[in-house]
Amino acid sequence: MKLTSAAICAVALALASVGAADAKGCIKGAVVGGAAGHMAGHGKLGAAAGCIVGHHEANKTETNKNQNQSQSGQK
């Protein structure tokens, strides 16, 4: 029950702290980070860190995708 509550809190925190345009990757990272942080006793901190990492990874993936598309268009 505590794990479910932590996940719900993490999602709510992620949605409240980030705008819709910036949410790519954040929600998934916040849920994972919140669950991991909850196990360590720091659910909110884990959710925030997970959001940051998830958003970074989503941006990195999108950048790589755009670079691959531009390279294939030049050939």
N, C-alpha and C positions, 0 to 999 in steps of 0.2 A: 504494500500500500504506500509506503514511503517513497519507493522508487517511482511509482506513478505520479505521486504528488510533485516530486522533484522534476520530473519530465514536463509536467504541465506548467510548473512555475518557470522552467527554463524557456519554454516556448512563449509564454506570456512576456517574460523579460525581453526576449529577442524581438518580439513584435512591437513592444512598447519603446524600445530604445533605438530602433533602426527604421528608417523610412522604407516605403515599398520598393523604391528603385534600387536601394542598396541591400536588399535582403537576399540576393542570390548567394546561396551557400551558407548563409548565416543560420537559418532555422535548423538545418540538419546538423551543423556543427554545434549549435547550442544544445540540442537534445543529447547528443553524444557527450559533449563536455559537461553538461549538467548531471548526467547519470554518473560519469566518472568522478566528477567533483563531489557528488553526494556521497559516494563511497568513502571519500577522504574527509568528509565533513565540511566541504566548501562548495556547495552546489551552485550558488550564484556566481562565484568566481570562475568555476569550471564552465558554466554556461557562457559567460562573457568571453572567456578565452576561446572556447569552442566556436563561438560566433566569429571571432576575429580570424581564426585559422580557416574556418569554412569559407568565409568571404574571400580570403587571400587565395585559397586553392581554386575557387570558382573563377576568380579573375585571371589566375595563371593559366587555367585550362582554356578560357576564352581567348586570351592573348595568343596562345599556341595555335589554336584553331584558326584565328584570323591570319596569322603568319603563314600557316600552311596553305590557306586559300589564296593568299596573295602570291605566294611562290608558284603555285600550280597555274595561276592566271598569267604569269609572265613567261611560261615555257612555250 
